Amino acid sequence: MFMHKGYKMKNKGFTMVESLVAVTILVLVVVGTSGAIQTGISSYIFSKDQIIAFYLAQEGFEQIRNIRDGNRLNNPPDPWLTGISIPCPFGEYCRVDSIANEVVYCGTQPESCPMLNQDAETKFFGYTLGWPPSIFKREIMLTQINANEISIETTVYWSKGLVSRQFTARENLLNY
């Protein structure tokens, strides 16, 4: 303590070490918070894309089922796999377009189908020319179990940055 004209003066303010510790704590809090926010945003984006992939896979099943049901409703009824197994041979890869209501052959190798496009206004997915490409690719593979049952395997692929993901689901369809 310093003495000045008989009065005691107290030291006022922070020392350099106290200031450095306070700034360090503040920086750690900001960095930790921004890291948590970034992780939350990444998880949100992944979850959103995974939900879209789930619905795209479900749409693939529904389109095949819709064609089968349409065959049954024709008068006279068409064979149950008309429009399904001819363009899409068993064990090979195809795509379904719910906008054009068609099944199209893609090839014998996985990921041989083109990217899905997405309408900017309606947010519908399809293969319509003029729609911008999306990050998703969907392929369908049919497997015959017996004369009255097929297995439909739908795989949806997508990439975000350097990370590639896929969602695969399988469902059986019967000739009722």
VEXFIFI-617809 format. One record per atom (N, C-alpha, C): residue in one letter; x, y, z. Coordinates in pm, whole numbers, padded with zeros to 5 digits, always signed. Example, Ala and Ser with C-alpha at 12.3 -4.5 7.8 and 13.67 -1.06 7.14 Angstrom:
BEGIN
A+01319-00569+00780
A+01230-00450+00780
A+01320-00330+00780
S+01285-00225+00708
S+01367-00106+00714
S+01290+00003+00787
# end
This chain:
BEGIN
M+00083-00117+00000
M+00000+00000+00000
M+00088+00123+00000
F+00040+00218-00069
F+00114+00344-00076
F+00051+00444+00018
M+00133+00527+00069
M+00085+00634+00156
M+00103+00765+00082
H+00000+00845+00087
H+00009+00974+00021
H-00058+01076+00111
K+00015+01169+00157
K-00030+01274+00247
K-00114+01221+00361
G-00072+01111+00417
G-00138+01061+00535
G-00261+00974+00508
Y-00298+00958+00384
Y-00413+00873+00353
Y-00366+00740+00298
K-00444+00637+00325
K-00415+00506+00265
K-00489+00498+00133
M-00419+00456+00028
M-00483+00435-00102
M-00495+00285-00127
K-00606+00246-00176
K-00626+00106-00212
K-00596+00089-00360
N-00542-00029-00394
N-00520-00060-00536
N-00655-00081-00602
K-00677-00015-00713
K-00802-00028-00785
K-00775-00094-00919
G-00877-00169-00973
G-00864-00233-01103
G-00817-00377-01091
F-00799-00441-01207
F-00759-00581-01214
F-00612-00590-01248
T-00550-00694-01199
T-00412-00719-01238
T-00413-00782-01377
M-00299-00788-01437
M-00286-00846-01570
M-00326-00994-01569
V-00290-01068-01468
V-00324-01210-01457
V-00475-01229-01444
E-00539-01147-01362
E-00684-01157-01347
E-00754-01128-01479
S-00707-01030-01550
S-00767-00996-01680
S-00748-01110-01780
L-00630-01169-01782
L-00601-01280-01873
L-00690-01401-01841
V-00708-01433-01714
V-00794-01545-01674
V-00939-01518-01716
A-00987-01396-01696
A-01124-01361-01733
A-01146-01372-01884
V-01051-01323-01963
V-01062-01332-02109
V-01058-01477-02154
T-00972-01558-02094
T-00962-01700-02129
T-01094-01772-02101
I-01153-01747-01986
I-01281-01809-01952
I-01388-01766-02051
L-01392-01640-02086
L-01490-01588-02181
L-01473-01654-02318
V-01350-01668-02364
V-01324-01732-02494
V-01367-01878-02491
L-01338-01950-02383
L-01378-02090-02372
L-01530-02106-02374
V-01600-02016-02309
V-01747-02021-02308
V-01801-01997-02449
V-01747-01899-02521
V-01794-01869-02656
V-01764-01985-02751
V-01643-02041-02744
V-01606-02153-02831
V-01692-02276-02800
G-01713-02306-02673
G-01796-02420-02635
G-01940-02405-02682
T-01994-02285-02668
T-02131-02260-02711
T-02144-02271-02862
S-02048-02214-02935
S-02056-02222-03082
S-02039-02366-03129
G-01957-02445-03062
G-01942-02587-03096
G-02071-02664-03073
A-02139-02634-02962
A-02267-02700-02933
A-02372-02661-03036
I-02374-02535-03075
I-02470-02489-03176
I-02442-02557-03310
Q-02315-02566-03348
Q-02278-02630-03474
Q-02318-02778-03474
T-02295-02847-03363
T-02335-02987-03353
T-02486-03002-03364
G-02559-02912-03301
G-02705-02915-03308
G-02756-02894-03449
I-02697-02799-03521
I-02738-02772-03659
I-02706-02892-03748
S-02587-02952-03730
S-02551-03070-03810
S-02647-03185-03784
S-02683-03206-03659
S-02778-03312-03625
S-02914-03285-03686
Y-02957-03160-03685
Y-03085-03123-03744
Y-03085-03152-03894
I-02978-03112-03964
I-02971-03134-04109
I-02970-03283-04141
F-02891-03362-04065
F-02887-03506-04087
F-03025-03568-04064
S-03091-03527-03956
S-03224-03582-03926
S-03324-03547-04035
K-03319-03423-04084
K-03410-03380-04190
K-03387-03464-04316
D-03261-03482-04355
D-03230-03561-04474
D-03269-03708-04455
Q-03251-03761-04335
Q-03286-03900-04309
Q-03438-03920-04317
I-03514-03824-04270
I-03660-03833-04279
I-03704-03828-04425
I-03643-03738-04503
I-03676-03731-04646
I-03643-03864-04714
A-03527-03923-04681
A-03488-04052-04739
A-03590-04160-04703
F-03637-04159-04579
F-03738-04257-04537
F-03865-04243-04621
Y-03911-04120-04640
Y-04033-04099-04718
Y-04012-04131-04866
L-03893-04105-04919
L-03867-04142-05058
L-03868-04294-05076
A-03813-04367-04978
A-03818-04513-04984
A-03963-04562-04977
Q-04040-04504-04887
Q-04181-04542-04874
Q-04257-04513-05003
E-04226-04400-05067
E-04291-04365-05193
E-04261-04469-05300
G-04138-04524-05299
G-04103-04629-05395
G-04192-04752-05377
F-04212-04794-05252
F-04301-04907-05225
F-04443-04877-05273
E-04490-04758-05239
E-04628-04721-05272
E-04651-04718-05423
Q-04550-04673-05498
Q-04565-04667-05643
Q-04577-04807-05703
I-04494-04900-05657
I-04502-05039-05705
I-04638-05098-05666
R-04681-05075-05543
R-04812-05124-05498
R-04925-05063-05581
N-04914-04935-05614
N-05016-04868-05694
N-05028-04930-05833
I-04915-04963-05895
I-04918-05028-06027
I-04984-05165-06016
R-04946-05242-05912
R-05008-05373-05891
R-05160-05360-05874
D-05204-05262-05793
D-05347-05242-05771
D-05418-05200-05899
G-05353-05115-05979
G-05411-05073-06107
G-05429-05190-06202
N-05335-05284-06200
N-05347-05403-06284
N-05471-05484-06245
R-05497-05493-06118
R-05612-05570-06068
R-05745-05502-06104
L-05744-05368-06108
L-05867-05294-06134
L-05904-05286-06281
N-05809-05317-06371
N-05841-05315-06514
N-05947-05420-06545
N-06025-05394-06651
N-06130-05488-06688
N-06103-05539-06828
P-06062-05660-06850
P-06031-05763-06752
P-05898-05733-06682
P-05878-05790-06564
P-05754-05762-06489
P-05630-05807-06566
D-05524-05725-06556
D-05394-05761-06614
D-05321-05852-06516
P-05221-05928-06566
P-05137-06003-06471
P-05078-05906-06367
W-05062-05952-06247
W-05032-05863-06135
W-04899-05790-06146
L-04802-05840-06220
L-04672-05774-06233
L-04657-05697-06365
T-04766-05678-06439
T-04760-05601-06564
T-04714-05459-06533
G-04614-05413-06609
G-04561-05279-06588
G-04461-05269-06475
I-04434-05382-06409
I-04337-05382-06299
I-04217-05468-06335
S-04239-05599-06357
S-04127-05691-06378
S-04070-05686-06519
I-04147-05637-06617
I-04093-05628-06753
I-03990-05514-06761
P-04021-05392-06719
P-03914-05292-06724
P-03809-05313-06616
C-03843-05387-06510
C-03750-05404-06398
C-03728-05553-06371
P-03630-05615-06438
P-03605-05758-06417
P-03565-05786-06272
F-03603-05903-06224
F-03568-05941-06087
F-03417-05940-06067
G-03373-05886-05954
G-03231-05882-05920
G-03154-05768-05983
E-03221-05679-06055
E-03153-05565-06118
E-03214-05435-06065
Y-03151-05323-06097
Y-03189-05195-06037
Y-03276-05112-06130
C-03378-05052-06071
C-03474-04970-06145
C-03507-04847-06063
R-03574-04754-06128
R-03624-04636-06058
R-03773-04626-06083
V-03843-04567-05988
V-03986-04542-06006
V-04005-04391-06002
D-04090-04346-06091
D-04122-04203-06098
D-04271-04188-06070
S-04303-04136-05954
S-04444-04123-05917
S-04514-04012-05995
I-04439-03916-06047
I-04499-03809-06127
I-04540-03865-06264
A-04450-03941-06328
A-04479-03999-06460
A-04549-04135-06449
N-04561-04189-06327
N-04624-04318-06302
N-04561-04428-06387
E-04428-04443-06372
E-04358-04543-06451
E-04242-04604-06374
V-04206-04725-06417
V-04088-04795-06367
V-03989-04798-06482
V-03863-04760-06455
V-03761-04751-06560
V-03638-04830-06516
Y-03585-04911-06607
Y-03465-04990-06581
Y-03342-04900-06570
C-03255-04927-06471
C-03132-04848-06452
C-03006-04927-06484
G-02998-05053-06445
G-02878-05130-06472
G-02859-05242-06371
T-02741-05305-06380
T-02712-05420-06295
T-02629-05383-06173
Q-02576-05262-06168
Q-02489-05220-06058
Q-02561-05126-05962
P-02527-05133-05832
P-02585-05039-05737
P-02550-04895-05775
E-02634-04803-05739
E-02620-04660-05764
E-02612-04627-05913
S-02676-04708-05997
S-02676-04680-06140
S-02793-04592-06182
C-02887-04566-06092
C-03001-04480-06124
C-02960-04333-06110
P-03023-04244-06185
P-02987-04102-06177
P-03038-04037-06048
M-02987-03918-06021
M-03032-03840-05906
M-03177-03800-05926
L-03250-03792-05817
L-03386-03739-05822
L-03379-03587-05837
N-03471-03532-05912
N-03485-03386-05922
N-03593-03343-05825
Q-03592-03213-05789
Q-03694-03162-05698
Q-03750-03031-05749
D-03882-03025-05760
D-03949-02902-05802
D-03931-02797-05693
A-03883-02680-05731
A-03856-02574-05633
A-03983-02521-05568
E-04095-02525-05640
E-04220-02471-05585
E-04296-02573-05501
T-04321-02690-05557
T-04404-02789-05487
T-04322-02878-05394
K-04190-02883-05413
K-04099-02969-05337
K-04117-03117-05370
F-04191-03149-05479
F-04206-03287-05523
F-04073-03337-05578
F-04049-03468-05561
F-03931-03532-05619
F-03974-03613-05741
G-03889-03616-05841
G-03917-03694-05962
G-03801-03681-06058
Y-03824-03722-06181
Y-03720-03717-06283
Y-03757-03620-06394
T-03845-03525-06363
T-03891-03427-06460
T-03776-03338-06504
L-03757-03327-06635
L-03652-03239-06687
L-03688-03095-06653
G-03589-03016-06621
G-03612-02877-06586
G-03616-02854-06436
W-03642-02958-06359
W-03634-02945-06214
W-03487-02955-06174
P-03442-02878-06076
P-03302-02888-06033
P-03276-03021-05962
P-03154-03074-05977
P-03122-03201-05910
P-03120-03186-05759
S-03162-03291-05691
S-03157-03294-05545
S-03031-03368-05502
I-03017-03391-05373
I-02902-03467-05323
I-02934-03616-05312
F-03056-03655-05350
F-03103-03792-05329
F-03104-03873-05458
K-03075-04002-05441
K-03082-04100-05550
K-03158-04220-05494
R-03259-04268-05567
R-03339-04381-05520
R-03333-04493-05623
E-03316-04616-05574
E-03320-04732-05662
E-03402-04842-05597
I-03463-04921-05684
I-03550-05030-05640
I-03496-05159-05699
M-03495-05266-05619
M-03461-05398-05670
M-03571-05495-05629
L-03621-05568-05726
L-03726-05667-05702
L-03665-05806-05698
T-03716-05889-05607
T-03674-06029-05598
T-03800-06114-05592
Q-03808-06215-05679
Q-03925-06302-05677
Q-03908-06407-05569
I-04006-06415-05480
I-04003-06515-05373
I-04074-06641-05419
N-04192-06624-05478
N-04265-06733-05541
N-04359-06671-05645
A-04447-06749-05703
A-04532-06698-05811
A-04627-06588-05764
N-04655-06581-05634
N-04750-06484-05582
N-04690-06384-05484
E-04557-06376-05478
E-04494-06284-05382
E-04361-06234-05437
I-04340-06103-05423
I-04210-06043-05456
I-04161-05962-05337
S-04031-05945-05331
S-03969-05858-05231
S-03925-05731-05303
I-03955-05617-05242
I-03914-05487-05297
I-03811-05429-05201
E-03691-05404-05251
E-03588-05340-05170
E-03562-05201-05228
T-03583-05100-05147
T-03562-04962-05190
T-03444-04905-05113
T-03349-04847-05186
T-03235-04782-05124
T-03230-04638-05170
V-03213-04548-05075
V-03200-04405-05104
V-03060-04363-05060
Y-02986-04301-05152
Y-02851-04252-05125
Y-02853-04100-05122
W-02768-04041-05038
W-02750-03896-05040
W-02615-03862-04980
S-02565-03743-05014
S-02437-03695-04963
S-02453-03552-04915
K-02385-03523-04806
K-02375-03386-04754
K-02227-03363-04728
G-02167-03276-04806
G-02024-03253-04790
G-01948-03378-04829
L-01862-03425-04741
L-01781-03543-04768
L-01845-03672-04718
V-01959-03659-04650
V-02023-03775-04588
V-02134-03829-04679
S-02124-03958-04712
S-02227-04025-04793
S-02310-04114-04701
R-02440-04114-04724
R-02531-04193-04641
R-02624-04273-04731
Q-02687-04374-04672
Q-02788-04450-04744
Q-02890-04505-04645
F-03010-04523-04696
F-03119-04581-04618
F-03181-04691-04704
T-03190-04811-04650
T-03246-04924-04724
T-03363-04983-04646
A-03470-05010-04717
A-03588-05073-04657
A-03638-05182-04751
R-03702-05283-04694
R-03752-05394-04773
R-03896-05424-04732
E-03975-05458-04831
E-04116-05490-04808
E-04157-05598-04907
N-04246-05685-04867
N-04297-05788-04957
N-04433-05747-05010
L-04459-05787-05134
L-04585-05755-05200
L-04646-05885-05251
L-04774-05903-05226
L-04843-06026-05262
L-04939-06004-05378
N-04962-06110-05453
N-05066-06111-05555
N-05195-06151-05485
Y-05278-06055-05455
Y-05401-06085-05380
Y-05517-06117-05471
# end
